[in-house]
Amino acid sequence: MANDILLAAQGLTKSFGALRVLHDITFDVRGGEVLGILGPNGAGKTTLFNLVSGDIRVDGGELVFAGDRLVGQPPHRRCQMGIGRTYQIPRPYVGMTTFENLLVAASFGGGKSEAASYARCAEILRHCELADKANRPAGSLTLLDRKRLELARALASGPKLLLLDEIAGGLTDDEGKALVALIRRIRDSGVTIVWIEHVLHALLAVADRIMVLNFGEKIAEGAPDEVINDPEVRRVYMGIET
Ligand SMILES: Nc1ncnc2c1ncn2[C@@H]1O[C@H](COP(=O)(O)OP(=O)(O)OP(=O)(O)O)[C@@H](O)[C@H]1O
């Protein structure tokens, strides 16, 4: 499916009361790519993910995923259709082990027998370098491992499209590099990724394209080097007047 459009968003609009958070946002995500999303705090990035995952409803616009309309579908159905996501603040079940967290996510994604889920979860733990922590309570993991678990849980539901929300924040340089390597491996395994990230060098290490939001409007979209050299992006996002 490489290069076919996996997700098509057309004219997305969302307000909370009088606050207009997203206005007429149109973009595509192509199968196999990593699309990065940049924008200042409050630009509407997480709200955009919430509209795609179904955590909140659109006020207007259309979302088509792998040929199927998403608007009107509940979040669990979108997960079963192949949309996985992480949250800015990792949300593991802290009293459960790492492995149990994955099993819950795998059963939420649905469609797999218990035996198949076990094998798949073990494979994902290896992939995410968490195999040696499988039986630890999730609440005892380091920040890097909690981020890996957040990713692993999203993968356990078997996504075609993975939405990553600021997963690199708070990590050391080496931890950030390890996370970038993991995201590359996930992309190479055939999962399409949309990644909201403020840690620019991490995003630039992986993204094929970047879209920039500001006050709910799309202000730039294109190849990473073009976008980060765009005068408006430099002014709005980096505070650099050119
Ligand atoms: N459920 C909600 N109810 C009311 N206002 C909301 C809600 N969710 C988000 N907002 C507001 O919408 C605006 C956009 O928020 P959003 O979280 O999408 O921004 P963001 O670009 O992800 O920011 P950040 O980089 O800080 O995470 C903010 O002003 C926020 O306070």
The ligand as a MOL file (V3000), in Angstrom:
LIG
                    3D

  0  0  0     0  0            999 V3000
M  V30 BEGIN CTAB
M  V30 COUNTS 31 33 0 0 0
M  V30 BEGIN ATOM
M  V30 1 N -11.5370 19.1320 25.9320 0
M  V30 2 C -11.2150 20.4300 25.8280 0
M  V30 3 N -12.0340 21.3830 26.2920 0
M  V30 4 C -11.7230 22.7000 26.1610 0
M  V30 5 N -10.5990 23.1630 25.5850 0
M  V30 6 C -9.7420 22.2400 25.1020 0
M  V30 7 C -9.9920 20.8370 25.2000 0
M  V30 8 N -8.9560 20.1640 24.6220 0
M  V30 9 C -8.0870 21.1110 24.2070 0
M  V30 10 N -8.5610 22.3440 24.4850 0
M  V30 11 C -7.9210 23.6190 24.1400 0
M  V30 12 O -7.6830 23.5670 22.7400 0
M  V30 13 C -6.4570 24.2080 22.4170 0
M  V30 14 C -5.5860 23.2250 21.6460 0
M  V30 15 O -5.1890 22.1760 22.5300 0
M  V30 16 P -4.2980 20.9570 22.0220 0
M  V30 17 O -4.0610 20.0780 23.2080 0
M  V30 18 O -4.9120 20.3470 20.8290 0
M  V30 19 O -2.9670 21.7110 21.6130 0
M  V30 20 P -1.5340 21.1190 21.2340 0
M  V30 21 O -1.1410 21.7570 19.9520 0
M  V30 22 O -1.5650 19.6410 21.2940 0
M  V30 23 O -0.6390 21.7030 22.4140 0
M  V30 24 P 0.6270 21.0790 23.2170 0
M  V30 25 O 1.8090 21.1850 22.2960 0
M  V30 26 O 0.7540 22.0080 24.4020 0
M  V30 27 O 0.2710 19.6750 23.5910 0
M  V30 28 C -5.8410 24.6580 23.7360 0
M  V30 29 O -6.1840 26.0200 23.9140 0
M  V30 30 C -6.5370 23.7890 24.7590 0
M  V30 31 O -6.5980 24.4170 26.0040 0
M  V30 END ATOM
M  V30 BEGIN BOND
M  V30 1 1 1 2
M  V30 2 1 2 3
M  V30 3 2 2 7
M  V30 4 2 3 4
M  V30 5 1 4 5
M  V30 6 2 5 6
M  V30 7 1 6 7
M  V30 8 1 6 10
M  V30 9 1 7 8
M  V30 10 2 8 9
M  V30 11 1 9 10
M  V30 12 1 10 11
M  V30 13 1 11 12
M  V30 14 1 11 30
M  V30 15 1 12 13
M  V30 16 1 13 14
M  V30 17 1 13 28
M  V30 18 1 14 15
M  V30 19 1 15 16
M  V30 20 2 16 17
M  V30 21 1 16 18
M  V30 22 1 16 19
M  V30 23 1 19 20
M  V30 24 2 20 21
M  V30 25 1 20 22
M  V30 26 1 20 23
M  V30 27 1 23 24
M  V30 28 2 24 25
M  V30 29 1 24 26
M  V30 30 1 24 27
M  V30 31 1 28 29
M  V30 32 1 28 30
M  V30 33 1 30 31
M  V30 END BOND
M  V30 END CTAB
M  END
